[in-house]
Amino acid sequence: MNQGKVCRLVSGALLVLASLDAYAQSSDVLAAPVRPYASDAKAAKAADRALQKSVIRALSRTKGLRATTITVRARNGVVTLEGTVPEQSQMGLATQAAEGVEGVTSVTNALTLSTL
């Protein structure tokens, strides 16, 4: 009879330890996802900055385009060109150059003609 009590006591203790271990693992899982959202936002900003630099580089390498007065904004593949150009033809050149950059999904051309 004492062996039966000891066996039940040991089984109960093992069951309690197993449930505590399972609880500790589940609480670790709940605490983990807090950080990835911040890193996703940082990764998106970094990708936007990289795309912006690529478009600026493409504009500056385009012959017949004065890119020094053009501002580039990029967000999720959408590029916006702002600023001034001296000739109408440069508006089209800027749009074409930006569209040719890998990662650009669309281009909004908000360039204006300079009066000087």
Secondary structure by P-SEA (a helix, b strand, c coil): caaaaaaaaaaaaaaaaaaaaaaaaaaaaaaccccaaaaaaaaaaaaaaaaaaaaaaaaaaccccccccbbbbbcccbbbbbcccccaaaaaaaaaaaaacccccbbbbcbbbbcc
